[in-house]
């Protein structure tokens, strides 16, 4: 009798272990649905709803009841709630944090931002021809000009600025930015990133 009970207990433990392992594999499989590699068939021009619809169809192939129950109870009408519900329930079932970068990126995409510290807006006059003034202009044509001279490539901005700063301490130089109408806004981040690399702590924007 004891032996029979022991065998039943071992079977119960083994079944549970397989079940947990199966859910972990299913969670990994679900994570893979959000991988860019699994979405290549949609092409680069696919819209968000088209991608989401594709994932909803593919997730039906995951053969795990617990995971399917989690997916069915999540509210598809609200992306934030859908994301939070699935993540919380998967982690509850696993008993530990669930890491899936592609899943996180799909629902909470990271954006590149530039952090600025504004301690007050004030107006002042500048002499763009002064030796200690460096003006950077982003034109609507896509060019970047430093003190009126167009750069052959935007990537050369750092070298151009270093050349004009020369051996002077960077804090002794005034940097002035001007963004032409219809200029590429993406360049703003690039310009500010270069200035940060050079140790520039403040810049002036031309206000027309």
Secondary structure, DSSP 8 states (H G I E B T S, - for coil): -HHHHHHHHHHHHHHHHHHHHHHHHHHHHHHHTTSGGGGGGG-TT--HHHHHHHHHHHGGG---HHHHHHHHHS-TT-HHHHHHHHHHHHHHHHTS----HHHHHHHS-------------------TTSTTEEEEEE-TTS-EEETTEE-SSGGGHHHHHHHHHTTS-GGGSEEEEEE-TT--THHHHHHHHHHHHTT----EE---
